[in-house]
Amino acid sequence: DLIHCHDWQSALVPVYLKTLYRSDPLLARVPSVFTIHNIAYQGLFWHYDLPLTNLGWELFTPQALEFYGKLNFLKGGIVFADAVTTVSRKYMEEIQSPEFGGGLEGVLRDRHRDLHGILNGVDYDDWSPAKDPFIQAKYDPQRLSGKKACKADLQKEFGLPVDDQTPVIGIISRLTEQKGFDLITAVMDDLMKESVQLIILGTGDEKYHLLLDSLAKKNPRQIGLKIAFDNALAHKIEAGADLFLMPSRFEPCGLNQIYSLKYGTVPIVRAVGGLDDTIEDHHPENQRGNGFKFKDYSPSSLFEAIRRALRVYRDGSGWEKLMIRGMMADFSWDRSARTYLQVYQDLARKKTSA
């Protein structure tokens, strides 16, 4: 047996196993795995709430649950679990640094031997243009013509001019600074001069709701905006867009860039977290890569990546091969599950031999 916990909400389970249940005949030898999906959410509580957990004050120390005078549940999971995982290899590296570690980088460095970066998988039964019930036409790497029909349908859906030659950039996201919307809004005027259409779906911070609405009204033939969560429309955007934009400040894993690859919608991403793990920058000289990446978190770096992508799109040569390379990639759960299974088996062997 093994217990696998996720995020701060279940982070005290490994603590309980090593303290309150350390002598329990059934649980004492049960290993635990703790997965961090986003280290920004740590489960911080006042120190005087500790008795509510049934744990003793001897655990309110910098080596255990104490964090700048408060209780930190996430820290407890990191310290007490037998293995700690997170949702991409790059994010595993990043959270051991002050820039991304949220104050827990030292704790994570102490556990580096037990730390694993395992990329999230996707369910291709739900996200595949060959079988998607929400899109205008089915298509696959051998029959790409359906994508043009999906593009026209998407342009109609948002009231934009139907033009196959105009590149469509899609965004499906929380409208927050973490997702890079400070960069997106900063480059918007220059982007509109590039003769593109931009389609945005999501909800988030009110300031971005208002700002994007104002920009959409200013550019009604170029910007399509829906402030909502809409699963069917998300599928239509993945299928109908030519490019997909994810300029995140940080991104533990990210899924939409993986969906985009499957739909032949070429991602433009910042090289952080799972975005860096899944997207290889396009190199026209050797026909490698499946998208476009930039490193610096700045409007100029984002805009240059967009312009690179648009140049390749408009040149035409090699674009279809770029699409197909993405569509052929395998980011299914099968691969991720095998890695988790190896972690489980290693822990089981250690517990058995202990």
Sequence and secondary structure as in RCSB ss.txt:
>XXXX:A:sequence
DLIHCHDWQSALVPVYLKTLYRSDPLLARVPSVFTIHNIAYQGLFWHYDLPLTNLGWELFTPQALEFYGKLNFLK
GGIVFADAVTTVSRKYMEEIQSPEFGGGLEGVLRDRHRDLHGILNGVDYDDWSPAKDPFIQAKYDPQRLSGKKAC
KADLQKEFGLPVDDQTPVIGIISRLTEQKGFDLITAVMDDLMKESVQLIILGTGDEKYHLLLDSLAKKNPRQIGL
KIAFDNALAHKIEAGADLFLMPSRFEPCGLNQIYSLKYGTVPIVRAVGGLDDTIEDHHPENQRGNGFKFKDYSPS
SLFEAIRRALRVYRDGSGWEKLMIRGMMADFSWDRSARTYLQVYQDLARKKTSA
>XXXX:A:secstr
  EEEETGGGTHHHHHHHTTTTT TTTTT  EEEEES TT   EEEGGGGGGGT  GGG STTTTEETTEEEHHH
HHHHHSSEEEES HHHHHHTTSTTTSTT HHHHHHTGGGEEE    B TTTS TTT TTSSS  BTTB HHHHHH
HHHHHHHTT    TTS EEEEES BSGGGTHHHHHHTHHHHHTT  EEEEEE B HHHHHHHHHHHHH TTTEEE
EES  HHHHHHHHHH SEEEE  S  SS SHHHHHHHTT EEEEESSHHHHHH  B BTTTTB SBEEE S SHH
HHHHHHHHHHHHHHH TTHHHHHHHHHH   BHHHHHHHHHHHHHHHHHHHHH 
